Structures are given as C-alpha cells and as structure tokens.
Amino acid sequence: MLRTRYETVFIITPVLSEEQAMDVVKKFKDLLEEQGAKITHQENWGMRKLAYPIQKKSTGFYFLVEFDATPDSILPFETEFRRDERVIRFLTTKMDKHHIAYAESGRDRAKKRADAPAAPAAEVSVEKA
C-alpha cells in the first residue's frame, strides 16, 4: 500500500516529569512502529506556554513526530491520543511535497547554524592621543 508522510504535533500535560513525558512519547512512537510506520524525524520542543488555557493548564510539553505510514494506520494512532488523558491536544497533518521540502530545508539550516564555528569577536583598537 502507498505510504504517505505525516506530521503530528502533540502537547502533554505539564504535571508530568520530563521522564514521564518521554515515556508517553515512547509509547506513541512504539504504536506507530507497530502499525508499520517509519519515523523520519522527531523534535522535543520542551515546556512551552499555551496560547490559551486547556483543561485549566497554561503550559505543556510539545513534541513533533514526522513519519511515513499508510493512511489506514492513522485512525488507531489518533484514537490512542484521544484515550490517553496525559495528552492535552494533538494534530496530525498529511505533508505534501512542498511541506516536506520546507521542513527538511529548515532542519538543514538549523544544522548548519549549529555546526558553524562561532564568529571571532571584533577587535577594537583604541588609539591614545
């Protein structure tokens, strides 16, 4: 069956520790792999402020996962998000070729910035009169 690239961003409740939040992420990555999906990229955006309160919470742990999967594997994946009370919100989008190119170029730019050596400090010469 044809595999399509998807991107899921989900927010985990802030009452969990960092370790517990990573356990939730591992659970969903394992679920994807059980469905036959191949994870192509993942990012931990960390604790961030929400735009508006959700379930009386103003912060949450944000995570992004990009994966290649068949369309019929998305429903069980999203059903598990709805069942897990530790997940505040989630959004899964199908990535078209432009979305994929933009995401990959953004990662390339970030990697180049991280790999580039720091610019030397400008030397200031002071002349004494």
Backbone hydrogen bonds in HBPLUS format (Angstrom, degrees):
<---DONOR---> <-ACCEPTOR-->    atom                        ^
c    i                          cat <-CA-CA->   ^        H-A-AA   ^      H-
h    n   atom  resd res      DA  || num        DHA   H-A  angle D-A-AA Bond
n    s   type  num  typ     dist DA aas  dist angle  dist       angle   num
A0004-THR N   A0069-ALA O   2.77 MM  65  5.46 173.3  1.78 149.9 148.5     1
A0069-ALA N   A0004-THR O   2.87 MM  65  5.46 161.7  1.90 153.6 154.5     2
A0095-MET N   A0005-ARG O   2.89 MM  90  5.52 167.7  1.91 145.8 148.9     3
A0006-TYR N   A0067-PHE O   2.76 MM  61  5.42 165.8  1.78 165.4 170.1     4
A0067-PHE N   A0006-TYR O   2.94 MM  61  5.42 159.7  1.98 146.3 151.8     5
A0007-GLU N   A0093-THR O   2.87 MM  86  5.33 152.6  1.95 153.6 161.8     6
A0093-THR N   A0007-GLU O   2.81 MM  86  5.33 161.4  1.84 154.4 160.0     7
A0008-THR N   A0065-VAL O   2.84 MM  57  5.30 165.2  1.86 155.8 160.8     8
A0065-VAL N   A0008-THR O   2.86 MM  57  5.30 154.8  1.93 151.5 159.9     9
A0009-VAL N   A0091-LEU O   2.96 MM  82  5.43 156.4  2.02 151.2 155.7    10
A0091-LEU N   A0009-VAL O   2.87 MM  82  5.43 139.9  2.04 150.4 162.7    11
A0010-PHE N   A0063-PHE O   2.96 MM  53  5.52 157.0  2.01 151.8 159.3    12
A0063-PHE N   A0010-PHE O   3.01 MM  53  5.52 148.4  2.11 157.3 166.4    13
A0011-ILE N   A0089-ARG O   2.84 MM  78  5.28 163.2  1.87 152.9 154.4    14
A0088-ILE N   A0011-ILE O   2.74 MM  77  5.48 151.0  1.83 148.5 157.8    15
A0012-ILE N   A0061-PHE O   2.82 MM  49  4.99 161.1  1.85 142.6 148.4    16
A0061-PHE N   A0012-ILE O   2.96 MM  49  4.99 157.7  2.01 145.0 148.3    17
A0013-THR N   A0086-ARG O   2.82 MM  73  5.47 164.6  1.85 161.1 165.6    18
A0021-ALA N   A0017-SER O   2.93 MM   4  6.19 155.3  1.99 151.7 158.9    19
A0022-MET N   A0018-GLU O   3.01 MM   4  6.28 151.9  2.09 145.1 152.4    20
A0023-ASP N   A0019-GLU O   3.04 MM   4  6.37 139.5  2.21 140.3 151.6    21
A0024-VAL N   A0020-GLN O   3.14 MM   4  6.50 147.7  2.24 144.0 151.6    22
A0025-VAL N   A0021-ALA O   3.09 MM   4  6.46 157.1  2.14 147.9 153.7    23
A0026-LYS N   A0022-MET O   2.93 MM   4  6.13 158.8  1.98 144.8 150.5    24
A0027-LYS N   A0023-ASP O   2.95 MM   4  6.18 150.3  2.04 143.1 151.1    25
A0028-PHE N   A0024-VAL O   3.16 MM   4  6.53 156.3  2.22 150.4 154.9    26
A0029-LYS N   A0025-VAL O   2.93 MM   4  6.20 154.1  2.00 152.0 160.1    27
A0030-ASP N   A0026-LYS O   2.87 MM   4  5.99 162.3  1.90 151.4 156.0    28
A0031-LEU N   A0027-LYS O   2.99 MM   4  6.20 149.2  2.08 139.8 148.7    29
A0032-LEU N   A0028-PHE O   3.03 MM   4  6.24 155.0  2.09 142.1 147.8    30
A0033-GLU N   A0029-LYS O   3.03 MM   4  6.33 162.0  2.06 149.7 154.2    31
A0034-GLU N   A0030-ASP O   2.88 MM   4  6.13 147.8  1.99 146.9 155.9    32
A0035-GLN N   A0031-LEU O   3.09 MM   4  6.36 140.0  2.26 140.7 151.0    33
A0035-GLN N   A0032-LEU O   3.01 MM   3  5.09 125.5  2.32  96.6 111.1    34
A0037-ALA N   A0032-LEU O   2.99 MM   5  5.29 161.0  2.02 147.9 141.8    35
A0036-GLY N   A0033-GLU O   3.06 MM   3  4.99 155.5  2.12  99.6 106.7    36
A0038-LYS N   A0068-ASP O   2.85 MM  30  5.14 156.6  1.91 145.8 153.4    37
A0068-ASP N   A0038-LYS O   2.82 MM  30  5.14 160.5  1.86 145.3 149.2    38
A0040-THR N   A0066-GLU O   2.86 MM  26  5.54 149.3  1.96 129.6 139.2    39
A0041-HIS N   A0066-GLU O   3.32 MM  25  5.00 163.9  2.34 130.6 128.3    40
A0066-GLU N   A0041-HIS O   2.74 MM  25  5.00 175.7  1.74 153.0 153.1    41
A0043-GLU N   A0064-LEU O   2.86 MM  21  5.09 158.1  1.91 145.2 148.5    42
A0064-LEU N   A0043-GLU O   2.93 MM  21  5.09 165.8  1.95 151.4 153.6    43
A0045-TRP N   A0062-TYR O   3.01 MM  17  5.16 142.3  2.15 133.1 141.6    44
A0062-TYR N   A0046-GLY O   2.98 MM  16  5.55 168.5  1.99 143.5 142.6    45
A0048-ARG N   A0060-GLY O   2.92 MM  12  5.70 163.1  1.95 158.4 159.7    46
A0060-GLY N   A0048-ARG O   3.01 MM  12  5.70 144.4  2.14 151.4 162.5    47
A0050-LEU N   A0058-SER O   2.78 MM   8  5.31 173.5  1.78 137.4 139.7    48
A0054-ILE N   A0057-LYS O   3.04 MM   3  5.32 156.1  2.09 148.4 150.9    49
A0057-LYS N   A0054-ILE O   2.97 MM   3  5.32 146.7  2.08 109.8 119.7    50
A0073-SER N   A0070-THR O   3.02 MM   3  5.62 163.1  2.05 120.5 126.0    51
A0074-ILE N   A0071-PRO O   3.34 MM   3  5.76 167.1  2.36 112.1 115.9    52
A0078-GLU N   A0074-ILE O   2.88 MM   4  6.13 165.3  1.90 164.7 167.4    53
A0079-THR N   A0075-LEU O   2.89 MM   4  6.00 150.2  1.98 150.1 159.2    54
A0080-GLU N   A0076-PRO O   3.11 MM   4  6.26 149.8  2.20 139.9 146.2    55
A0081-PHE N   A0077-PHE O   3.28 MM   4  6.67 144.9  2.41 138.7 148.1    56
A0082-ARG N   A0078-GLU O   3.08 MM   4  6.41 156.1  2.14 147.5 152.8    57
A0083-ARG N   A0079-THR O   3.07 MM   4  6.35 142.5  2.21 142.2 152.5    58
A0084-ASP N   A0080-GLU O   3.08 MM   4  6.17 141.5  2.24 144.7 153.1    59
A0087-VAL N   A0084-ASP O   3.25 MM   3  5.86 163.5  2.28 115.4 120.0    60
A0100-ILE N   A0096-ASP O   3.01 MM   4  6.27 162.2  2.04 159.1 164.1    61
A0101-ALA N   A0097-LYS O   3.05 MM   4  6.17 161.3  2.09 140.4 145.6    62
A0102-TYR N   A0098-HIS O   2.94 MM   4  6.10 159.8  1.98 147.1 152.7    63
A0103-ALA N   A0099-HIS O   2.96 MM   4  6.13 163.0  1.99 149.8 154.3    64
A0104-GLU N   A0100-ILE O   2.95 MM   4  6.13 163.9  1.98 153.1 157.5    65
A0105-SER N   A0101-ALA O   2.94 MM   4  6.05 156.3  1.99 146.9 153.5    66
A0106-GLY N   A0102-TYR O   3.00 MM   4  6.15 152.1  2.08 145.0 152.5    67
A0107-ARG N   A0103-ALA O   3.10 MM   4  6.37 151.5  2.18 144.0 151.2    68
A0108-ASP N   A0104-GLU O   2.94 MM   4  6.19 152.9  2.02 144.7 152.5    69
A0109-ARG N   A0105-SER O   2.91 MM   4  6.16 158.3  1.96 148.4 153.5    70
A0110-ALA N   A0106-GLY O   3.04 MM   4  6.22 159.5  2.09 144.2 149.7    71
A0111-LYS N   A0107-ARG O   2.91 MM   4  6.10 153.4  1.98 146.1 153.5    72
A0112-LYS N   A0108-ASP O   2.95 MM   4  6.20 158.1  2.00 149.8 155.3    73
A0113-ARG N   A0109-ARG O   3.02 MM   4  6.27 156.4  2.07 148.3 154.5    74
A0114-ALA N   A0110-ALA O   3.03 MM   4  6.25 153.6  2.11 143.5 150.7    75
A0115-ASP N   A0111-LYS O   2.89 MM   4  6.07 148.4  1.99 148.4 157.2    76
A0116-ALA N   A0112-LYS O   2.93 MM   4  5.90 137.5  2.12 144.3 153.7    77
